[in-house]
Amino acid sequence: MRAADADLLFVPGLGNSGPDHWQTRWQARLSTGRRVEQRDWERPLVSDWARAIADAVKASTRPVILIGHSLGVPAIAHAAAGFGSDKVRGAFLVAPPSEVNLSAVEGVDPAFAPFPRAPLPFPSLLIASRNDLFADYAASEELSYDWGSQFIDAGEVGHINAESGHGPWPEGLMRLATFLAKL
C-alpha cells in the first residue's frame, strides 16, 4: 500500500503535537494525512478520544492507516472495538506511555488504564525507546506482544518527539513506508 492510497489519521498524545513534532511535519508533507482532533487535549477522557478516532475512521472514504504517538496509542487501542468496519488496514504506534506513568499524570482520565490487551484487529507496528521518561521499555514490548504488533527497539532515543530531537524523524518515515509496503 502507498500513503497516497490511504487516509493517514494522525492521533497525537496529551497536549497535541506541536509544530516541530514529527506527526505535524508528516501530516503537512503527506497529502492524505489529517489529524484526529480531540475536544480537550489537556484533560483527555478516554471515551471522548476513542469516539473521535472511531468517528474519523467512519468518515474516511479510503483505507485507513492510524499513526499514533504517546497517549494516542492506547486511545487507538480503546477505539479499535468501535470501528465496526474493516477500513483500518494498519496502525503505526510510537512511544506509548506505561500504565503506571500515565496514572501519575494529572488531568488524564484514569479509565485510559488498564490498556486493552486483546490483539488489535489490524496489522500494527509498535516502536519504543529504551529511555523514554513516560514509558517502561519492557511494558511497551509486552504491550506489542499482547496486541500482535511488530515490535521495533528504537534504542535510547527518549520519547520520540521534538523535545528528544525527533522533529522531522526521517528514520521513522522510512519505517512507515516499509510498514505500508507490507500491507
ZAMARGU-4260 file (C-alpha; in steps of 0.2 Angstrom, whole numbers, plus 5000, padded with zeros to 4 digits):
<rodrens>
0) 5000/5000/5000 | 5006/5018/4996 | 5002/5033/5008 | 4993/5041/4993 | 4981/5026/4993
5) 4975/5028/5011 | 4968/5041/5024 | 4983/5043/5036 | 4975/5048/5053 | 4987/5056/5065
10) 4982/5053/5083 | 4993/5064/5094 | 4995/5062/5113 | 4992/5073/5128 | 4993/5091/5123
15) 4993/5088/5104 | 5008/5088/5093 | 5016/5105/5091 | 5023/5112/5075 | 5040/5104/5077
20) 5034/5087/5081 | 5036/5073/5068 | 5017/5070/5067 | 5014/5088/5062 | 5028/5088/5050
25) 5022/5072/5042 | 5004/5077/5041 | 5009/5093/5032 | 5020/5083/5020 | 5008/5068/5016
30) 4994/5074/5006 | 4982/5061/5013 | 4986/5065/5031 | 4974/5073/5043 | 4974/5075/5062
35) 4961/5067/5073 | 4955/5082/5083 | 4951/5080/5101 | 4939/5090/5111 | 4951/5093/5125
40) 4970/5089/5123 | 4974/5094/5141 | 4961/5084/5151 | 4958/5069/5140 | 4943/5057/5143
45) 4946/5040/5136 | 4928/5039/5129 | 4929/5056/5120 | 4946/5052/5112 | 4940/5034/5107
50) 4924/5041/5099 | 4934/5054/5090 | 4945/5041/5082 | 4931/5030/5078 | 4921/5044/5070
55) 4937/5049/5060 | 4938/5031/5054 | 4920/5030/5049 | 4921/5047/5040 | 4936/5041/5029
60) 4932/5036/5011 | 4948/5026/5008 | 4958/5013/5018 | 4964/5020/5035 | 4981/5020/5042
65) 4982/5026/5061 | 4998/5035/5066 | 4998/5036/5085 | 5010/5044/5097 | 5011/5043/5116
70) 4993/5044/5124 | 4986/5042/5106 | 4992/5024/5106 | 4981/5017/5120 | 4967/5029/5113
75) 4968/5019/5097 | 4968/5003/5106 | 4952/5008/5116 | 4944/5014/5100 | 4948/4998/5090
80) 4932/4989/5096 | 4921/5003/5090 | 4927/5004/5072 | 4913/4992/5066 | 4922/4990/5049
85) 4937/4984/5040 | 4943/5001/5035 | 4958/5001/5046 | 4972/4992/5037 | 4986/4996/5049
90) 4992/5006/5064 | 5009/5014/5066 | 5011/5016/5085 | 5025/5026/5093 | 5031/5028/5111
95) 5015/5023/5121 | 5016/5028/5139 | 5016/5015/5153 | 5000/5012/5163 | 5010/5016/5179
100) 5017/5033/5172 | 5001/5038/5165 | 4992/5036/5181 | 5003/5049/5189 | 4999/5062/5176
105) 4986/5075/5182 | 4971/5078/5172 | 4972/5061/5162 | 4956/5051/5164 | 4961/5036/5175
110) 4950/5025/5163 | 4964/5025/5150 | 4972/5011/5160 | 4972/4997/5160 | 4975/4997/5142
115) 4965/4984/5131 | 4976/4969/5129 | 4966/4959/5115 | 4975/4958/5099 | 4972/4973/5088
120) 4960/4968/5073 | 4973/4975/5060 | 4992/4974/5057 | 5002/4986/5068 | 5020/4991/5072
125) 5025/4997/5089 | 5041/5007/5091 | 5048/5010/5109 | 5063/5019/5116 | 5074/5011/5130
130) 5075/5028/5139 | 5058/5035/5137 | 5053/5045/5153 | 5035/5041/5150 | 5036/5023/5147
135) 5044/5007/5153 | 5053/4998/5139 | 5048/4980/5145 | 5030/4986/5147 | 5030/4993/5129
140) 5037/4976/5122 | 5024/4966/5132 | 5010/4978/5125 | 5016/4974/5107 | 5015/4955/5110
145) 4998/4957/5118 | 4992/4967/5103 | 5000/4956/5090 | 5011/4971/5084 | 5028/4970/5076
150) 5040/4977/5089 | 5054/4989/5085 | 5068/4994/5098 | 5072/5012/5094 | 5087/5012/5106
155) 5090/5026/5118 | 5081/5040/5110 | 5069/5047/5123 | 5050/5050/5120 | 5052/5051/5101
160) 5046/5069/5100 | 5053/5086/5096 | 5060/5088/5113 | 5070/5072/5111 | 5077/5078/5094
165) 5064/5070/5083 | 5057/5084/5073 | 5056/5078/5055 | 5061/5060/5061 | 5066/5053/5044
170) 5070/5036/5051 | 5053/5035/5057 | 5046/5040/5040 | 5056/5026/5032 | 5049/5014/5044
175) 5032/5020/5040 | 5035/5017/5021 | 5042/5000/5025 | 5026/4996/5035 | 5014/5002/5022
180) 5023/4992/5008 | 5019/4976/5018 | 5001/4979/5019
</rodrens>
